[in-house]
């Protein structure tokens, strides 16, 4: 585990230092393997040894033909000697193949795991706005599919490209020692292969990019469709969702078809050209042997060597589409790793204790893709231990204020202070550890009730858990479940009702004993009896702690120290429940609408 984390940190550091670049995927790939060069070098060495029969067999074949065709000048022992050499070279393939794969796999699997670890770490540090703009399915495609494609790219280079180049070099070198004419013919083939690759390079890259983008779109839509199934079923819209996915799949099919045709044309063009060269080579060697300028065995030697060259070049051509796909995946993961949309706050000051005093000083906020302000000239001073409730119509800016307290968004103008310290100077992760947040949409994972309540905490006693279960009115829920508090609740808590899920989220907040509490419609999914019990528990929870509440049911915030009325991003009224009712302003009008 420690090795993986260290390697993932090295990859992250390379990106942060600007050493890795989206414009240079080959350089990026090379730097990803930094620290593994010795393994790759040993892998190459064992490959050369294990691969040697491919080079020895044509030589032995030529020797055997020459011995058999001219017995007067050769002895039978030469046949046995050549066979012995052949078997030795063939048998050694087993141990050296294992060693070759051993060192290769140790390098590629390490980089694969480290790259995924780095991507997950980066995603954890990217801003909330970055995540809100990208579908989770697209991010999953990058972490899973693209990293796998990069691993395939690495193996194609190690198992196909490098061996093919070694085959070409060895065959040309051996031929040069015997015939300059044949060596010249072999050398002529290489530029032809380069021209074929170059002719298809841009088109293959474009097709791979289009297909990868369509895969990410489909992945995002499938993830969204899975989440929407309850709503889809409730409204009888299965056909609409199926039609939407079918449209995307048709587009994906079209992009995949174009990619397949381009790859097929690319591969067949190489095959035809090189088979023609094979025939030319056979014609030249047969002509030279017929005129006594070459032995019959040398025909087999040169044909074998040239077949090896053609096979190697064809191998490069055949794997080039996978290599192009791999480089496109390098570009894809680089989009995450090179993103500058990281955490809004990067302060270093760690607060040991928080009193709970907050100040909003002339805060303005708007999202990056629009100039329309969500908050305008927002000013508010909150005393330690004070309970502040926000009310107003949807879109008034209430939840945005809470998100800014958590540090999800940073003011475009103005500033926020925590205990008179600018939020820009505070270590945001340490600050958040002293918060408890109960969001409007309950977020649970597919563990047990115990796991969800104690999420991220260690050394929690059973007595503490029992206390918060009682405070959150969960006793009846736990009592009825087959395994009690250790019952698995399914993905997103799907085995529980909405009210039960909300009470688990409240218990999670209770057990943290936070200094600042944020409740965003925390009781919205509860029935009247459960709401009464939870409200009673929450009064105990918020006593002496700074609390921010967003509520639509105005009766639930009667006990708040102050109520802030929001309208189109502006604070229009502030006061206690009684003061605002007497004023008969906007709060009074809202209350009358709910009467």
C-alpha positions as CSV (number, residue, x, y, z in Angstrom):
1,X,0.0,0.0,0.0
2,X,2.8,2.4,0.9
3,X,4.6,1.7,-2.4
4,X,1.4,2.5,-4.4
5,X,0.8,5.7,-2.5
6,X,4.4,6.8,-3.0
7,X,4.2,6.1,-6.7
8,X,0.8,7.8,-7.1
9,X,2.3,10.9,-5.3
10,X,5.2,10.8,-7.8
11,X,2.8,10.8,-10.8
12,X,0.8,13.7,-9.2
13,X,4.0,15.6,-8.6
14,X,5.1,15.2,-12.2
15,X,1.8,16.7,-13.4
16,X,1.8,19.5,-10.9
17,X,5.4,20.4,-11.9
18,X,4.3,20.6,-15.5
19,X,6.6,17.8,-16.6
20,X,3.7,15.9,-18.1
21,X,1.8,17.4,-21.0
22,X,-1.4,16.6,-22.9
23,X,0.4,17.7,-26.1
24,X,3.1,15.1,-25.6
25,X,1.5,11.8,-24.7
26,X,4.6,9.7,-25.5
27,X,6.7,11.8,-23.1
28,X,3.9,11.5,-20.5
29,X,3.9,7.7,-20.9
30,X,7.7,7.6,-20.5
31,X,7.6,9.6,-17.3
32,X,4.8,7.5,-15.9
33,X,7.3,4.6,-15.9
34,X,9.9,6.6,-14.1
35,X,11.3,4.4,-11.4
36,X,10.6,1.3,-13.3
37,X,13.2,1.5,-16.0
38,X,15.4,-1.2,-14.4
39,X,12.4,-3.7,-14.6
40,X,11.8,-2.8,-18.2
41,X,15.5,-3.2,-19.0
42,X,15.6,-6.6,-17.4
43,X,12.4,-7.5,-19.2
44,X,13.9,-6.5,-22.6
45,X,17.0,-8.6,-21.8
46,X,15.0,-11.7,-21.1
47,X,12.9,-11.1,-24.1
48,X,15.9,-11.0,-26.4
49,X,17.1,-14.3,-24.9
50,X,13.7,-16.0,-25.1
51,X,13.0,-14.6,-28.6
52,X,16.2,-15.8,-30.0
53,X,14.8,-19.0,-31.6
54,X,13.0,-16.7,-34.1
55,X,16.4,-15.6,-35.3
56,X,18.2,-19.0,-35.0
57,X,15.6,-21.1,-36.9
58,X,16.2,-19.5,-40.3
59,X,20.0,-20.0,-39.9
60,X,19.5,-23.7,-38.8
61,X,17.1,-24.2,-41.7
62,X,19.5,-22.8,-44.2
63,X,22.4,-24.9,-42.8
64,X,20.3,-28.1,-42.9
65,X,19.3,-27.5,-46.5
66,X,22.9,-26.8,-47.5
67,X,24.1,-29.9,-45.7
68,X,21.4,-32.1,-47.2
69,X,21.9,-30.8,-50.7
70,X,25.7,-31.2,-50.6
71,X,26.5,-34.3,-48.6
72,X,30.0,-34.7,-50.1
73,X,31.2,-31.6,-48.3
74,X,29.3,-32.1,-45.0
75,X,29.0,-34.8,-42.4
76,X,26.0,-36.3,-40.6
77,X,27.2,-34.9,-37.3
78,X,26.6,-31.4,-38.5
79,X,22.9,-32.2,-38.8
80,X,22.8,-33.4,-35.1
81,X,24.8,-30.4,-34.0
82,X,22.4,-28.0,-35.7
83,X,19.4,-29.8,-34.2
84,X,21.0,-29.7,-30.7
85,X,21.5,-25.9,-31.0
86,X,17.9,-25.5,-32.2
87,X,16.5,-27.5,-29.3
88,X,18.6,-25.6,-26.7
89,X,17.4,-22.3,-28.0
90,X,13.8,-23.5,-28.1
91,X,13.7,-25.0,-24.6
92,X,15.2,-21.9,-22.9
93,X,12.1,-20.0,-24.0
94,X,10.0,-21.2,-21.0
95,X,12.1,-19.8,-18.1
96,X,13.1,-16.6,-19.9
97,X,9.5,-16.0,-21.0
98,X,8.3,-16.2,-17.4
99,X,11.1,-13.8,-16.3
100,X,10.3,-11.4,-19.2
101,X,6.6,-11.3,-18.2
102,X,7.4,-11.1,-14.5
103,X,9.4,-7.9,-14.8
104,X,7.0,-6.4,-17.4
105,X,3.9,-7.1,-15.3
106,X,5.5,-5.8,-12.2
107,X,6.1,-2.5,-13.9
108,X,2.8,-2.2,-15.9
109,X,0.5,-3.3,-13.0
110,X,2.3,-0.9,-10.6
111,X,1.8,2.0,-13.0
112,X,-1.8,1.0,-13.6
113,X,-2.6,1.0,-9.9
114,X,-0.6,4.1,-9.2
115,X,-2.3,6.0,-12.1
116,X,-5.8,5.1,-10.8
117,X,-4.8,6.1,-7.3
118,X,-3.5,9.4,-8.6
119,X,-6.8,10.0,-10.5
120,X,-8.9,9.2,-7.4
121,X,-6.7,11.5,-5.3
122,X,-7.0,14.3,-7.9
123,X,-10.8,13.8,-8.1
124,X,-11.0,14.2,-4.4
125,X,-9.2,17.6,-4.6
126,X,-11.0,19.0,-7.6
127,X,-13.6,21.7,-6.9
128,X,-17.3,20.9,-6.5
129,X,-18.0,23.0,-9.6
130,X,-15.8,20.7,-11.7
131,X,-17.7,17.7,-10.5
132,X,-21.0,19.3,-11.1
133,X,-20.1,20.0,-14.7
134,X,-19.0,16.4,-15.5
135,X,-21.2,13.4,-15.3
136,X,-20.0,10.8,-12.8
137,X,-20.2,8.2,-15.6
138,X,-17.6,10.1,-17.7
139,X,-15.2,10.2,-14.7
140,X,-15.7,6.5,-14.2
141,X,-14.9,5.8,-17.9
142,X,-11.6,7.8,-17.5
143,X,-10.6,5.9,-14.3
144,X,-11.5,2.5,-15.5
145,X,-11.6,2.3,-19.3
146,X,-8.8,4.8,-20.1
147,X,-6.4,3.5,-17.5
148,X,-6.9,0.0,-18.9
149,X,-6.3,1.4,-22.4
150,X,-3.0,2.9,-21.2
151,X,-2.0,-0.4,-19.7
152,X,-2.8,-2.1,-23.1
153,X,-0.7,0.6,-24.8
154,X,2.2,-0.1,-22.5
155,X,2.0,-3.8,-23.2
156,X,1.7,-3.3,-26.9
157,X,4.8,-1.2,-26.9
158,X,6.7,-3.8,-24.8
159,X,5.3,-7.0,-26.3
160,X,4.8,-5.9,-29.9
161,X,6.6,-2.7,-30.9
162,X,10.0,-3.2,-29.2
163,X,10.2,-6.9,-30.3
164,X,9.3,-6.0,-33.8
165,X,12.0,-3.3,-34.0
166,X,14.5,-5.8,-32.6
167,X,13.5,-8.3,-35.2
168,X,14.0,-5.8,-38.0
169,X,17.4,-4.7,-36.6
170,X,18.7,-8.3,-36.2
171,X,17.5,-9.4,-39.6
172,X,19.0,-6.4,-41.4
173,X,22.3,-6.8,-39.5
174,X,22.6,-10.5,-40.3
175,X,21.7,-9.9,-43.9
176,X,24.3,-7.1,-44.1
177,X,27.0,-9.6,-43.1
178,X,26.2,-11.9,-46.0
179,X,24.7,-9.7,-48.8
180,X,24.7,-6.0,-49.3
181,X,22.2,-6.3,-52.1
182,X,19.6,-8.1,-50.0
183,X,20.3,-5.8,-47.0
184,X,19.5,-2.8,-49.3
185,X,16.3,-4.4,-50.4
186,X,15.3,-5.0,-46.7
187,X,16.1,-1.4,-45.7
188,X,13.8,-0.1,-48.5
189,X,10.8,-1.8,-46.9
190,X,11.0,0.2,-43.6
191,X,10.2,3.7,-45.1
192,X,7.2,2.1,-46.9
193,X,5.9,1.0,-43.6
194,X,6.4,4.4,-42.1
195,X,4.6,6.0,-45.0
196,X,1.6,3.7,-44.5
197,X,1.4,4.5,-40.8
198,X,1.8,8.3,-41.5
199,X,-1.0,8.2,-44.1
200,X,-3.5,6.7,-41.6
201,X,-2.2,8.4,-38.4
202,X,-4.4,11.5,-38.3
203,X,-7.5,9.6,-39.4
204,X,-7.0,6.9,-36.8
205,X,-6.4,9.5,-34.0
206,X,-9.6,11.4,-35.0
207,X,-11.7,8.2,-35.1
208,X,-10.4,7.1,-31.7
209,X,-11.1,10.5,-30.2
210,X,-14.6,10.5,-31.5
211,X,-15.2,7.0,-30.2
212,X,-13.7,7.7,-26.8
213,X,-15.9,10.8,-26.4
214,X,-19.0,8.9,-27.4
215,X,-18.1,6.1,-24.9
216,X,-17.8,8.8,-22.1
217,X,-21.2,10.3,-23.1
218,X,-22.8,6.9,-23.1
219,X,-21.3,6.0,-19.7
220,X,-22.6,9.3,-18.2
221,X,-26.1,8.7,-19.6
222,X,-26.2,5.1,-18.4
223,X,-25.2,6.2,-14.9
224,X,-27.9,8.9,-15.0
225,X,-30.5,6.4,-16.2
226,X,-29.8,4.0,-13.4
227,X,-30.3,6.8,-10.8
228,X,-33.5,7.9,-12.5
229,X,-35.1,4.5,-12.6
230,X,-37.5,5.2,-9.6
231,X,-38.7,8.4,-11.2
232,X,-38.9,6.8,-14.7
233,X,-41.0,3.9,-13.3
234,X,-43.2,6.2,-11.3
235,X,-44.2,8.2,-14.3
236,X,-44.2,5.4,-16.8
237,X,-41.4,6.9,-18.9
238,X,-39.4,3.7,-19.6
239,X,-39.9,4.1,-23.3
240,X,-38.5,7.7,-23.2
241,X,-35.4,6.6,-21.3
242,X,-34.9,3.6,-23.6
243,X,-35.2,5.8,-26.7
244,X,-32.7,8.3,-25.3
245,X,-30.1,5.6,-24.6
246,X,-30.8,4.0,-28.0
247,X,-30.1,7.3,-29.7
248,X,-26.7,7.4,-27.9
249,X,-26.0,3.8,-28.7
250,X,-26.8,4.4,-32.4
251,X,-24.3,7.3,-32.4
252,X,-21.7,5.1,-30.6
253,X,-22.3,2.3,-33.2
254,X,-21.7,4.7,-36.0
255,X,-18.5,6.0,-34.5
256,X,-17.3,2.5,-33.8
257,X,-18.2,1.3,-37.3
258,X,-16.1,4.2,-38.8
259,X,-13.2,3.3,-36.5
260,X,-13.4,-0.4,-37.4
261,X,-13.5,0.4,-41.2
262,X,-10.5,2.7,-40.9
263,X,-8.5,0.1,-38.9
264,X,-9.5,-2.6,-41.5
265,X,-8.4,-0.5,-44.4
266,X,-5.2,0.4,-42.6
267,X,-4.3,-3.3,-41.8
268,X,-5.2,-4.7,-45.2
269,X,-3.2,-2.0,-47.0
270,X,-0.1,-3.1,-45.0
271,X,-0.8,-6.8,-45.7
272,X,-1.1,-6.4,-49.5
273,X,2.0,-4.2,-49.8
274,X,4.2,-6.5,-47.7
275,X,3.0,-9.7,-49.4
276,X,4.0,-8.2,-52.7
277,X,7.4,-7.4,-51.3
278,X,7.6,-11.0,-50.0
279,X,7.0,-12.3,-53.6
280,X,9.7,-9.9,-54.9
281,X,12.2,-11.1,-52.3
282,X,11.5,-14.7,-53.4
283,X,11.9,-13.8,-57.0
284,X,15.3,-12.1,-56.4
285,X,16.8,-14.9,-54.3
286,X,15.6,-17.6,-56.7
287,X,17.1,-15.8,-59.6
288,X,20.4,-15.4,-57.8
289,X,20.4,-19.1,-56.8
290,X,19.5,-20.2,-60.4
291,X,22.6,-18.3,-61.7
292,X,24.8,-19.8,-59.0
293,X,25.4,-16.6,-57.0
294,X,23.6,-18.0,-54.0
295,X,23.2,-21.4,-52.4
296,X,19.7,-23.0,-52.2
297,X,19.9,-22.9,-48.3
298,X,20.4,-19.1,-48.5
299,X,17.0,-18.8,-50.3
300,X,15.4,-20.2,-47.1
301,X,17.6,-18.0,-44.9
302,X,16.7,-14.7,-46.7
303,X,13.1,-15.7,-47.1
304,X,12.9,-16.5,-43.4
305,X,14.6,-13.2,-42.4
306,X,12.5,-11.2,-44.8
307,X,9.4,-12.9,-43.5
308,X,10.5,-12.0,-40.0
309,X,10.9,-8.3,-41.1
310,X,7.5,-8.3,-42.8
311,X,5.9,-10.0,-39.8
312,X,7.4,-7.4,-37.5
313,X,6.3,-4.5,-39.6
314,X,2.9,-5.9,-40.0
315,X,2.7,-6.4,-36.3
316,X,3.5,-2.7,-35.8
317,X,0.8,-1.8,-38.3
318,X,-1.7,-4.1,-36.7
319,X,-1.1,-2.8,-33.1
320,X,-0.9,0.8,-34.2
321,X,-4.7,1.3,-33.8
322,X,-4.4,0.1,-30.2
323,X,-1.4,2.3,-29.7
324,X,-3.3,5.3,-31.1
325,X,-6.2,4.4,-28.8
326,X,-3.8,4.3,-25.8
327,X,-2.4,7.7,-26.6
328,X,-5.9,9.1,-26.8
329,X,-6.5,7.6,-23.3
330,X,-3.4,9.3,-22.1
331,X,-4.9,12.6,-23.3
332,X,-8.2,11.7,-21.6
333,X,-6.7,11.1,-18.1
334,X,-4.5,14.2,-18.6
335,X,-7.7,16.2,-18.8
336,X,-8.2,15.4,-15.1
337,X,-4.6,15.4,-14.0
338,X,-3.9,18.7,-15.7
339,X,-7.1,20.4,-14.5
340,X,-6.5,23.6,-12.5
341,X,-10.0,23.6,-11.0
342,X,-8.8,22.3,-7.6
343,X,-10.1,23.1,-4.2
344,X,-11.3,26.7,-3.8
345,X,-9.3,27.3,-0.6
346,X,-5.6,26.4,-0.3
347,X,-4.9,28.0,3.1
348,X,-2.4,26.4,5.5
349,X,-3.5,27.7,8.9
350,X,-4.9,24.8,11.1
351,X,-7.5,25.8,13.7
352,X,-7.2,23.7,16.8
353,X,-10.5,25.0,18.2
354,X,-13.3,26.8,16.6
355,X,-15.5,29.2,18.5
356,X,-18.1,29.4,15.7
357,X,-18.0,33.1,14.9
358,X,-18.6,33.7,11.2
359,X,-18.7,36.9,9.2
360,X,-19.9,37.5,5.6
361,X,-18.4,40.8,4.4
362,X,-20.0,42.2,1.2
363,X,-20.1,38.7,-0.4
364,X,-20.9,38.4,-4.1
365,X,-21.1,35.1,-6.0
366,X,-21.8,33.9,-9.5
367,X,-21.0,30.7,-11.3
368,X,-18.2,30.7,-13.9
369,X,-20.4,30.1,-16.9
370,X,-22.7,33.1,-16.1
371,X,-22.6,36.7,-15.0
372,X,-25.9,36.4,-13.1
373,X,-25.2,36.7,-9.4
374,X,-26.5,34.1,-7.0
375,X,-25.5,36.3,-4.0
376,X,-25.2,40.1,-4.0
377,X,-23.8,42.3,-1.3
378,X,-24.5,39.7,1.4
379,X,-23.5,40.8,4.8
380,X,-24.0,38.8,8.0
381,X,-22.3,38.5,11.4
382,X,-22.9,35.2,13.3
383,X,-22.1,34.9,17.0
384,X,-20.6,31.8,18.4
385,X,-23.3,29.3,19.3
386,X,-26.0,31.2,17.4
387,X,-28.6,29.4,15.3
388,X,-29.3,31.1,12.0
389,X,-32.2,30.0,9.7
390,X,-32.4,30.9,6.0
391,X,-35.8,31.1,4.3
392,X,-36.9,32.3,0.9
393,X,-38.1,31.0,-2.5
394,X,-36.2,28.4,-4.4
395,X,-33.2,29.9,-6.1
396,X,-32.9,32.7,-3.5
397,X,-29.4,31.7,-2.6
398,X,-30.0,29.9,0.7
399,X,-28.1,26.7,-0.1
400,X,-25.4,28.7,-1.7
401,X,-24.7,30.4,1.6
402,X,-24.4,27.0,3.3
403,X,-22.1,25.7,0.5
404,X,-19.9,28.8,1.1
405,X,-19.7,28.0,4.8
406,X,-18.5,24.5,4.0
407,X,-16.0,26.0,1.5
408,X,-17.4,24.4,-1.7
409,X,-17.6,27.8,-3.3
410,X,-15.5,30.9,-2.9
411,X,-16.9,34.5,-3.1
412,X,-16.3,36.2,-6.4
413,X,-16.2,39.4,-4.4
414,X,-16.0,40.0,-0.6
415,X,-14.7,37.6,2.0
416,X,-15.8,35.2,4.7
417,X,-14.1,35.1,8.1
418,X,-14.1,32.2,10.6
419,X,-13.3,33.4,14.2
420,X,-12.0,36.7,12.6
421,X,-9.6,34.7,10.3
422,X,-10.1,35.0,6.6
423,X,-11.3,31.7,5.1
424,X,-8.6,32.0,2.5
425,X,-5.9,31.5,5.2
426,X,-7.5,28.4,6.8
427,X,-6.7,24.8,6.1
428,X,-10.0,23.9,4.6
429,X,-9.8,20.1,5.3
430,X,-9.0,20.6,9.0
431,X,-11.8,23.1,9.2
432,X,-14.4,20.7,7.7
433,X,-13.5,18.1,10.2
434,X,-15.1,20.3,12.8
435,X,-18.3,20.6,10.8
436,X,-21.4,18.4,10.6
437,X,-23.5,18.5,7.4
438,X,-26.9,17.0,6.9
439,X,-27.8,17.7,3.2
440,X,-31.2,17.9,1.6
441,X,-30.6,14.8,-0.4
442,X,-29.4,12.1,2.0
443,X,-26.1,10.5,0.9
444,X,-25.5,6.9,2.2
445,X,-23.3,4.1,0.9
446,X,-24.0,0.4,0.7
447,X,-22.6,-0.6,4.1
448,X,-24.3,-1.2,7.4
449,X,-26.1,1.4,9.5
450,X,-23.1,1.3,11.8
451,X,-20.7,2.0,8.9
452,X,-22.8,5.0,7.7
453,X,-23.1,6.6,11.2
454,X,-19.4,6.2,12.0
455,X,-18.2,7.1,8.5
456,X,-14.6,8.4,8.7
457,X,-14.4,8.0,12.5
458,X,-12.5,5.5,14.5
459,X,-12.6,4.5,18.2
460,X,-16.4,5.0,18.4
461,X,-17.9,3.0,21.3
462,X,-21.2,1.2,21.2
463,X,-22.5,3.5,24.0
464,X,-21.9,6.5,21.7
465,X,-23.7,4.9,18.8
466,X,-26.6,3.8,21.0
467,X,-26.9,7.4,22.3
468,X,-27.1,9.0,18.8
469,X,-29.5,6.3,17.6
470,X,-31.8,7.3,20.5
471,X,-31.4,11.0,19.8
472,X,-32.1,10.5,16.0
473,X,-35.2,8.4,16.7
474,X,-33.7,5.3,15.1
475,X,-34.4,2.8,17.8
476,X,-37.5,1.4,16.2
477,X,-35.7,1.1,12.8
478,X,-32.7,-0.8,14.3
479,X,-35.0,-3.0,16.3
480,X,-37.0,-4.2,13.3
481,X,-34.0,-5.0,11.0
482,X,-32.7,-8.6,11.0
483,X,-29.1,-7.8,12.0
484,X,-29.9,-4.6,13.9
485,X,-27.3,-1.9,13.5
486,X,-25.1,-4.2,11.4
487,X,-27.7,-4.7,8.7
488,X,-26.6,-3.8,5.2
489,X,-28.8,-1.1,3.8
490,X,-28.1,-1.5,0.0
491,X,-26.7,1.0,-2.5
492,X,-27.6,4.6,-1.5
493,X,-29.7,3.0,1.4
494,X,-32.2,1.6,-1.0
495,X,-33.6,-0.9,1.5
496,X,-34.7,2.0,3.8
497,X,-37.4,4.6,3.5
498,X,-36.6,8.3,2.9
499,X,-37.3,9.2,6.5
500,X,-35.1,6.4,7.8
501,X,-32.3,7.4,5.6
502,X,-32.6,11.0,6.8
503,X,-32.4,9.9,10.4
504,X,-29.3,8.0,9.7
505,X,-27.7,11.1,8.2
506,X,-28.7,13.1,11.3
507,X,-27.2,10.4,13.6
508,X,-24.0,10.7,11.5
509,X,-23.9,14.4,12.3
510,X,-24.8,13.9,16.0
511,X,-21.9,11.5,16.6
512,X,-19.3,14.0,15.3
513,X,-19.9,16.4,18.2
514,X,-19.2,19.3,15.8
515,X,-18.5,23.0,16.5
516,X,-20.5,24.2,13.4
517,X,-23.7,22.4,12.2
518,X,-25.2,22.8,8.7
519,X,-28.8,21.5,8.2
520,X,-30.1,21.8,4.7
521,X,-33.8,20.7,4.9
522,X,-32.7,18.1,7.4
523,X,-36.2,17.1,8.4
524,X,-37.9,17.4,5.0
525,X,-38.4,13.6,4.6
526,X,-39.8,12.9,8.1
527,X,-43.3,12.3,9.1
528,X,-44.8,14.6,11.9
529,X,-44.0,12.2,14.7
530,X,-40.4,11.5,13.6
531,X,-39.9,15.2,12.9
532,X,-41.0,16.1,16.4
533,X,-38.6,13.5,17.9
534,X,-35.7,14.6,15.7
535,X,-36.4,18.3,16.3
536,X,-36.2,17.6,20.1
537,X,-32.8,15.8,19.6
538,X,-31.5,18.6,17.3
539,X,-32.3,21.2,20.0
540,X,-29.9,19.3,22.2
541,X,-27.4,19.0,19.4
542,X,-27.3,22.7,18.5
543,X,-27.2,24.0,22.0
544,X,-23.9,26.0,22.3
545,X,-23.0,25.3,18.7
546,X,-23.1,27.6,15.7
547,X,-25.9,26.3,13.5
548,X,-27.1,27.1,10.0
549,X,-30.5,25.9,8.9
550,X,-32.3,26.0,5.6
551,X,-36.0,25.2,5.9
552,X,-39.1,25.6,3.7
553,X,-41.5,24.7,6.5
554,X,-41.3,27.9,8.5
555,X,-42.8,26.3,11.6
556,X,-39.6,24.2,12.1
557,X,-37.4,27.3,12.7
558,X,-39.4,29.1,15.3
559,X,-36.7,28.5,17.9
560,X,-33.9,29.9,15.7
561,X,-32.0,32.9,17.2
562,X,-32.3,34.8,13.9
563,X,-34.0,34.2,10.6
564,X,-32.5,35.5,7.4
565,X,-35.0,36.1,4.6
566,X,-33.4,35.8,1.1
567,X,-34.8,37.1,-2.2
568,X,-32.8,36.8,-5.4
569,X,-29.5,36.6,-3.7
570,X,-30.1,39.5,-1.4
571,X,-30.7,39.5,2.4
572,X,-34.0,41.5,2.7
573,X,-34.9,40.8,6.3
574,X,-33.2,39.6,9.5
575,X,-34.7,39.0,12.9
576,X,-36.3,36.6,15.3
577,X,-39.5,34.7,14.4
578,X,-41.6,37.1,16.5
579,X,-39.9,40.3,15.2
580,X,-40.4,39.2,11.6
581,X,-44.0,38.3,12.1
582,X,-44.7,41.7,13.7
583,X,-42.9,43.5,10.9
584,X,-45.4,41.9,8.4
585,X,-42.8,41.9,5.6
586,X,-41.7,39.1,3.3
587,X,-41.4,36.5,6.1
588,X,-44.9,37.3,7.2
589,X,-46.1,36.8,3.6
590,X,-44.3,33.5,3.3
591,X,-45.8,32.3,6.6
592,X,-49.3,33.3,5.5
593,X,-48.9,31.3,2.3
594,X,-48.1,28.2,4.4
595,X,-50.9,28.8,6.9
